[in-house]
């Protein structure tokens, strides 16, 4: 294990985080707020520690294996989480390290859970830092700095392969740096477009924070009421960009090049739109029949919450858990499904759901025609048996982790509804749960042990289980090279 090289890379990434902390420092300076010093000290500590690591371990082998890649991917989120907690601790907004780390990991993993009971009491610097963490985590911290690592003499192919799962972003170019550039430019374009679209109603600061949060599928807001604090115009704008954020960025790259056929022939994208539309109509119809909603409001709130939860953004305009139970139950299920692979959304991902659904009739056919070679098809192509095995194994691991998460949170003192909702919110990176952690609540009342468990679940969900859990396997540490 090349420990020196791992620390060298972490040092380089900490320099990047320390630099990014200067942005909320400037925001605090503009608004004349006292936490300017908190951000400045945090930036110096983070960047300085990274500089020390880089200097001490500069004379080391630059070779990296997948084992080091897995460790780097996990450690960078933890390191970013702990150092990103410093502004909350120095500013006195977090009462404990558990609270500060929870809020930071929630931002970086674009989960959007919060332990802050009164968001509007936070300073502009902290509000911007929360939004900026969403921006960083939206396409992955490593995707953001992948073009920076070569400056330090570090190749990034192995790290990229670990960070992007088998259901995630495919390479658009033979060069990994070019691939990251394609994705990042699309991400920037969506964020800037969202910012401009919000400006007619929001002030510039709110528009920036909500643009960062929306395109990252995050969920942090500058208002206690979330998007409910704004008019129908901003809510419809949010729907559009949440829907795009949950779409595979590779498809958007092809659309940008004028190749619309790639998007129209994508089974995953069509299933994504079909599910969003059908569930939205179901919820809207239910609201018309069970609540005193007009047609426009029923359609808007049904569409908004379905897109928000399905894209795992987690914005709300009202407490949907007070609606007719079948409605919020269906909305909660969409969080488990999640968005498309290669997007900023979490959850199981649409492509895995499609493969699982198509496996059922294929299995029936195999029973009736046991000598036939019948395979699952995706985008008119046969899916290899190995891919199907990985999909099934991912589902089983997800279910096991989900059940274990609910059980452990119940041991920590949560009731079954809250434990279930918290696990859904954290493991899918959706941010909205049930019970005490539903749309009208937050995670401030969760015991300290429960907050650490939830932080771990958020990390598992963001890295899609394998990248983290493999570290706990014996074979990972026994393998050579």
N, C-alpha and C positions, 0 to 999 in steps of 0.2 A: 504493500500500500504506500503510495507516494504522498505521505502526509504533508510534506513541505510544499508540494505543488498545489495541493488542495487549499492550503492556507494562503498561498500566493494568489490564486484565483479569487478567493474570498476577499483578500485585501483589495484587489482591483475593483471588485464589485462594491465594496464598502466605500471606496473613493467616489464611485458614481452616486451612491445613495447620499453621501455627505454633500456632494454638489447639488443634488436635487432638493436638499433641505434648505438651500439658500433661497429658493423661490418663495416658500411661505414666510421666510425671514423678510423678504422684500414686501410681501403683502402686509405683514404685521407693521412694517415701517410706514407704509403708505397710510394705514388706518391709525397710526400712532398708538398701537397697543403694546402693553408691557411684555407680552410673550416673545417679542423680537429677540430678546436675549436668550430665551429658552431655545429657540430654533438655531440661533447662531452658535450657542454652546454645543447643541446636539450635532450640528454640522461639523464643528471642529473636532469633537470627540470621535464621530463616525469616520470622517475622512482621515483624521490623524491616525486612528487605529489601523485603518486600511493601508495608509502610507507606511506605517511601521512594518506591517506584515509583508508588504511588497518589497521593502528594503531588506528585511531579514532573510527572506527566502528567494531573493532574486537569482542566486546561483543554484539553480536546481533543474533537474530534467523537465523538459516541457512535454514529454510523452504522457498520454492519458489513455486509460482503458475504460471500458464501460463501468467497471466497479467504481473507479474514481468519479466517473460521470454521474452515477446514481447518488453518490454521497454529496457531491457538489450541488446537484439539483435540490436535494433535501435541505442541506445546510444553508444555502443562500436564502431560502424563504425564512428559515428560523433566525438567521443572523439579521436579515432585513427587518424581521418582526421585532427582535429585541432592541436594535438600535433605533428603529422607527418609533418605538415606544417612548423614547427619551423626551420628546416635546410634551407628551401628555403628563409625564412624571414631573418634569421641571416646571411645567406651567400649573401644576396642582389640580389638573382637571380629572386625573385618575387617582383613585384612593389607594390603589395597590398595583403591583406589577402585573397581576393576573388581569386586571381590568385594562391596563394600558396595552398589554400584549394581545389580549382578545380583540380590542378595537383595531389595532394595527394589522393583525393577521386577517381580520374581517375585511379590512380595506384592501390589502394586497391580494387576497384570494378572490376579490370582487364578490364577497358574500353579502355584505351590507347589514349584517347583524350589528347591534349597538348596545353598549352598556350605558350610554349617555341618556338619562331620562329627559333632559331639556336641551335639545340640540341648539336652539336659538340663543342659549346663554353662552355658547362657545364663541371664542374670538374668531375673527376673520382668518387669522393665520392657521388655526387648528381646522377650521372648516375647509380651507383650501388644501391643507395637508391630507385630510381624509379623502378629498376628491382626487388629489394627485396620486395617492396610493392606489386608488381604483385605476387611474390612467396607466400607472406602471404595471399593475397586475393584469390589465385587460388582455394584452397579448403575451403575457408572461414576462417576468423580470428578465429572464435570460434572452428572450427575443428582443427586448429593448436594448440590451447591452451587448448583443452578439457581434455588433459591428465595432464595439469598443475593445473587446478582448484581443483581437489581432494587434492592436496598438501596443499591448503589453507582451507581445510575442507568444500568444496563446492561441492554439487552434481550437475551434469550437464545434466541430462536426459531432464528436461523441456526446457532448452536452446537449446539442440540438436533438439527437436521436433519442436521448433519454427523456427530455422535456416534452417532446411531441409523441403522444401515444399512438398505437396502431390505428386508432379511429380519428386521428387528428390531422393537422395540416400536412399535405403532401408537398414535396419539393417542386417548385416551379422552375428552378434553374439548377444546372449542375453545381453552381457555387452556392454554398450555404449563406454567404453574406448577401448575395443577390436575392435569395428567397426571403430572407428577413427584411430586406429593403422593400420588396413588393408588398409584403403583408403590412409593414409599418406605414407605408405611404397610403394604403387603403384605410388603415386605422386613423391616420391623421386627417384624411379627407372627410371621413364620416364624422369625426369629432368636431372639426371646423364647421362643417355643414350644419350639424346639430346646434352648435353655438349660435350661428347666424339665425337659425330658425327659431330659437328661443328668445332672441333679443327684442322682438316686438312687444313682448309682455314683461319679461324679466329684466332686472338691471344687469349690468355687465358681469358683476361678480357671481350672482346666482346663475346666470346663463353658462358661465365657464364651469362652475362646479357641477351643475346638472348635465352639461355636455360630457364632461369627463366620466360621470357616473353612468349616464345612459348608454354610451357606446361601449363602455367596459362591462355592461351587464352587472353593474355594481349595486346601486340602491341607496347609497348615502345621499341625504338631502340636506339643504341648509334650513329647512323648515320642519317643525314638529309634525305638521300635517302631511309632509311629503308633497307629492304632486297634487294632493287635494287642496293645497294652498293656492293653486293657480287655476286659471279658467280652462274651459273645454278646449280652447285652441292649443295650449301647451300640452294638454293631455293627449290630443291627437298627434301632435308632433312627436311626443315621447313614444307613442305606439309605433310610429313609422321607424324611428331609429332603434327602438328595442327589437323590432322585428328584423331589421338589417343586422343588428349586432348578433342575433342568434342564427344568422345565415353563414354558411361556409365561406370564408374569405377567399378561398381559391375560386369559387364561382364568381364572386364579384370581380376578381382579377380578369377572368375570361370575358365577363360582360363589359368591363372597361376597354378591353381590346376589340369589342364588337362581336364576339363569339357568343351570341345569345342561345345558340343551340345547346351548348354545354349546360346552361342553367335549366332550360326547358326539358331536357332529357334526364336530368338528375332525379332519380327516384326519391332520394332523401329530401330534396328541396320541395318537390311536389307533395310528399307526405307531410312535411312541415307546414306548408300552407293549408293543406286540407284539414289537418288536425286543428290548427289555430282557428280556422273559419268555422268548422263544425262545432267545436267546443264553445266558441264565442256565441254562436247562434243558440246553442242549447242553454247557456247561462243567461243570455239576454231574454229568451222566451220564458225561462223560469222566473226571472225578475219581473217581467210583465204580469205573470200570473200570481206570484206570491208576494210582491212588494208594490208599494204605491209609486212606481216609477213610470215616467212617460216613456214613449218609444225611443227618443233620442238618448235619454239618460240611461235607459236599460241597455241599449246597444253599446253606448260609449263605455260604461262601467264594465259590462261583460267582456267586451273586446280588450279594454285596457288591462284588466286583471289577468285574463288568460294569456295575453302576450307578455305581460310583466313576469308572471310566474313561470311560464313555459321557457322564456329566454333567461330565466333565473336572475332577472334584474331585481325584483322584489319591491318595486314602487307600489304604493297603494293610494287610492283616493278616498276609500272608506273601509270600514272593517267588514270584509266579506264573510268572516266567520259568523256574523250575526244573521246572515241570509239563511234561506231554506237549506238544511243540511246537505242534500244531494248536490247542491250547487258548489258549496265550498269544498266538498269532498272531491269533486271532479277537478276543480281548480288545483287542489293540493296534489292530485295525481300527475298533473302536467309538470310539476316541479321534478318529479322522479324521472319523467321522460326527458326533459331538458330540451336544448336546442340542437343545432346541427354540429357535426364534427367539424373541427377547424374554425370554430367561432369562439366568441368570448363567453358563451353560455356554459353552464355546468350540466349536471344530471347524467343519466345513462347515455344520452345522445340518440338522436333520431335514427341514425344508420343501424345501431344495434337493435333497436326496437323493430325496424323493418326486417332485419335478418331473422330475428326470433319469431316474428309473425309468419314469415314465409317458410320457416322451417316446419311449421305444423302441417300444412297440406303436403309438403314434400315427404314428411315422415309417413303420412297416411298412404301415399302412393308407393313408398318403399315397402310397406307392409303388404300391399296388394300385388306388387310386382317386385319381389325380392331379388330377382336376377337383373333388374334394370339399373343403369347408372343414372340416377336422378339427383341433380344438384340444385341448390338454391341459386337464384339469379339476382343480380343487382346491376342496374343500368344495362340490362340485356347481356350481361356477361356472367359466366359461372363463377360462383364464390368457392375458393378452395376449402377443402375439409378442415385444414389447419386454421383458417380464418374463422370458421364456424365454431371450432373448438375453443378458440380464444374468446369469442363472443359469449359462449355459454359459461366459460370459466369466470369471465369478468362479472357476469350476472350473479353467479353463485357467491363470489367473493363480496360483491356489493351487498347482497342480501344478508350474508353472515355479518359483515361489518355493521350494517344497519341494525340488525337485531341486537348485536352486542352493544352498540351505542345506546340504544333505548334502555337496555338492561342496566348498563353502568350508570347512566344518568338517573335512573330510578333509585339505584343504590345511593347516589349522591343526594337524594331527598326530593327529586322532582316527581310530581304525579304522572301517571301514565300518559295522559293527553299532552302535557307539556314536554315530557321526555320524547314522545313520538314526534311532536312538532319541532322540537329543537334539533333532533337528529335529521329530519327532513331538511330543515333550514340550513344546517351546516354541511352535511354530506353532499347535498346537491348544489351548494353555494348559492341558494336562492335567497336566504335571508329572512323569509317570512315563515313562521311556524304556526302552532296552535296553542291554545291555553294561555299561559302567562307570557309566552313569547310570540303571540299572534300579532296581527296588525295594530292592535291598540296597546300592546305591551312592548317590552324590550327585555334584554338579558341581564339587566342590572340586579335583579333579585335572584339570579342563579348562584348557588354556592361556589366558593372559590375552586373547589375540585371540579365542579361541573363546567366552569369556564375553561379550565385547562383541557378537559375532555373535548369540549366543543371546538376549541382552537385546533386540536389535533384532527378532529373530524373535518374541519374546513380545509386543512392542509391535505388530508387524504383525498377529499373531493376535488380539489384544484389540480392535484397531480395524478388523478384517476387511479388511485389505489396502488398499482403495481410499483411505481417508482419509489414509493415509501415502504410498502410492506415487504418488498424483496430484501430490504436491508436486515429484516428480522429473521431471514432464513439462514439455515446453517450452510447451505451450498454457496450462498453469496460470499461468505467469509472463507470457505474452504477452497474455492476455485483459484487456480493459479493464473497470474498475469492480469 
